[in-house]
Amino acid sequence: MSATDPGLDLRYNVEFTSPDVVIGKKFSWSQMPVKLRHNSCAVAGCTTAGQNAVLRGVQFWQKNATLYGEIQTTYGEPPDVEIVYENSLGGNVIGICKAKLAYNSATRQYYVLTPLTLSIATTVQGLPINERDTEFVAAHEMGHCLGLWDHSPKDGDLMNAYLTSKTTYSARDINSIRWLYSHNSDLPTYPASALASQNAFAEGAITVTSPPLLTP
Ligand SMILES: [Zn+2]
């Protein structure tokens, strides 16, 4: 165990677990700060307080993981991650981070296409979501979008799959992202908008959806 590896007991797995072509690989942003675009909520169930809670949530990583630099909320083009609101994400899902992968046949390399989409629901099964839960979900999904792709098995970690009785974030969350950003990424990022001029890229991208955060 090196100084940059806190060990699996103090962090969790950050690698992709699907699809097959990228299992065991990881991605992290190499260009800082991560450009994050917040699209104002325009669906049923929007509130100003809810949107502010989302912004507080995504800023969690800016405040607590200075290792990789500052995250800014920007409306400029092109973003790395785009926040969108939906009235419902189906079932008991509150948030989800979606990425697409493309394959470059020339380099035999898979790429994570930007922007990633961070979706937040304004309702779950027709009911509003309180500010605390919304903030937590936004931080959780931003963790996925930053490269913490798998879930922690431990309740009490931000990256646990279920929204239960959490009130704080854990040291394991910080250790995990520090570990990720202290290692070279297996999957580079590439802007989706640039694909049209890159014939070496496969036409059909593979959609990868992070495990969503669920209500119990
Ligand atoms: Zn999740």
Boltz pocket constraint, residues with backbone or C-beta under 6 A from the ligand:
constraints:
  - pocket:
      binder: B
      contacts: [[A, 95], [A, 140], [A, 144], [A, 151], [A, 159], [A, 160], [A, 161], [A, 210], [A, 211], [A, 212], [A, 213]]
      max_distance: 6.0
